[in-house]
Amino acid sequence: MTDDFYDIINRYFYTGNSERIYASIIDDIEKAVIAKALERSGGNQVAASKILGLHRNTLSNKIKKLNIDVERYRS
């Protein structure tokens, strides 16, 4: 891993809720990855789910859980 990656991870240890570090990191990374897939697919959830290798319903549930605005990515 790069030093930049460790710097990002370190920020979670020195700011925020120290009892949810793992969950916070995973949620933020998952949100970024889903957002990128939605961006590449023009907001098409079926196409984004194929990019990510997730079932469409799984992606839909994650989008709801992470409060991702799919309309923002529609082209």
For each residue, the residues with C-beta under 8 A, 3 or more apart:
1: 5 6
2: 5 6
3: 6 7
4: 7 8
5: 1 2 8 9
6: 1 2 3 9 10
7: 3 4 10 11
8: 4 5 11 12
9: 5 6 12 13 25
10: 6 7 13 14
11: 7 8 14 15
12: 8 9 15 16 21 24 25
13: 9 10 18 21
14: 10 11
15: 11 12
16: 12 20 21 24
17: 20 21 24
18: 13 21
19:
20: 16 17 23 24
21: 12 13 16 17 18 24 25
22: 25 26
23: 20 26 27
24: 12 16 17 20 21 27 28
25: 9 12 21 22 28 29
26: 22 23 29 30
27: 23 24 30 31 66
28: 24 25 31 32
29: 25 26 32 33
30: 26 27 33 34 62 66
31: 27 28 34 35 66 68
32: 28 29 35 36
33: 29 30 36 37 52
34: 30 31 37 38 48 52 59 62 63 66 68
35: 31 32 38 39 68 73
36: 32 33 39 40
37: 33 34 40 41 48 49 51 52
38: 34 35 41 43 44 45 48 68 70 73
39: 35 36 42 73
40: 36 37 48 51
41: 37 38 44 45 47 48 51 73
42: 39 47 73 74 75
43: 38 48 70 71 72 73 74 75
44: 38 41 47 48
45: 38 41 48 49 56 59 60 63 70
46: 49 50 56
47: 41 42 44 50 51
48: 34 37 38 40 41 43 44 45 51 52 59
49: 37 45 46 52 53 54 55 56 58 59
50: 46 47 53
51: 37 40 41 47 48
52: 33 34 37 48 49 59
53: 49 50
54: 49 58 59 62
55: 49 58 59
56: 45 46 49 59 60
57: 60 61
58: 49 54 55 61 62
59: 34 45 48 49 52 54 55 56 62 63
60: 45 56 57 63 64
61: 57 58 64 65
62: 30 34 54 58 59 65 66 68
63: 34 45 59 60 66 68 70
64: 60 61 67
65: 61 62
66: 27 30 31 34 62 63
67: 64
68: 31 34 35 38 62 63
69: 72 73
70: 38 43 45 63 73 74
71: 43 74
72: 43 69
73: 35 38 39 41 42 43 69 70
74: 42 43 70 71
75: 42 43
